[in-house]
Amino acid sequence: MQARFKEWYTSRHEYAKEWKKRTGGKVMGYFCTYVPEEILYAAGVLPVRIMGSHEPQDVTEPHIFGMFCPFCRDCLAQGLKGRFDYLDGVMIAQSCLHIRQTYASWQMHIPVDYSYYLCAPHHVQSPRAAPFLAGELKEFTKSLEGWLGKKLTDEDLDRGIRTMNRNRSLLRRLYELRRGETPPIGGLDAMYVVASSQTTDKGEHSRALEDMIKALEGGKPGKPPGNRLMLIGSEDDDTEFVKMVESAGATIVIDDHCTGSRYFWEDVHADGDRLGAIAQRYVDRVPCPSKDWPARKRLDRILELAKDYKVEGALVIQQKFCDPHELDIPAIKKALEENGIPSLFLEFDVTVPVGQFKVRVEAFLEMIRQEDLF
Ligand code: SF4
């Protein structure tokens, strides 16, 4: 049953092409999980998150500065190589400067019918953030309506909100299962489920996810998980890395990154003002570090999850040159250490083979296991 999510993730381009053929609908590629997918689903557009392919590449150098994060460069490389040639539109919600540069280069060099820059506020802790974002969502909705040649009704927006909230609540239910002593699903399969939810039609994804959860809830408990770990950091859909960690006698039972729990932890609480409610959700969501200041709201949540999921250690990963995460990491490591949770920092780059991390992860696990002896 888990195989379907892996298939959706690994064949995401083929899926989107087939979806277009089947429905006649348009596909919007998006950067960053601050893009309000509710509005795209309301419009009948399939949102597909633009992610990298984890292969070394040599096509972005003329377009994007070499000291931008490897995730941004990998994403742009996929566009330049024509892997997203089925997209009808592309959009971003402002997060970090690196991914904005990817969007800007994409707009310049990869033709699409429609592109949109959504100005999402940085200072989400300001009381002005939600009304500001609501105004921007209104402008975006108008622009989308102009492109599609149809008006979005309240019923459309309600449907978009329901579609997203249903998927989110199922993902949370799946993560709840990972909290138990013997989680019936490991970190690798959970990563496939979340990553595929960012590229697959949510209705279809939710139906499959509900069936899988029912089977897991009614099935046998999973294997003993070995060392329970948390994965914290930048965007991460590096399945080879997770596979390696879990083959070393550990299980990733929880995470804090945007291809994981940060993507789906909060719902939209819709009332009469739909766009206002959507804006409030994106302002209140677990923040990306590019927006998490002056207070670091993320720290308390990381500690709460670490305790709740009984983690014995944390892998703190950072895409090389990622400034927002780099600024957060000292505070995260300190908070974890003060709470007795050892952590291992790893810098990710698509050119670093997973074998180099293996030695360090095994040494970290060894350290955790020795601590257990005392
Ligand atoms: S990994 Fe860091 S630099 Fe790269 S897109 Fe994400 S926040 Fe920006």
Boltz pocket constraint, residues with backbone or C-beta under 6 A from the ligand:
constraints:
  - pocket:
      binder: B
      contacts: [[A, 69], [A, 71], [A, 72], [A, 96], [A, 97], [A, 98], [A, 99], [A, 234], [A, 235], [A, 290], [A, 319], [A, 321], [A, 322], [A, 323], [A, 324], [A, 325]]
      max_distance: 6.0
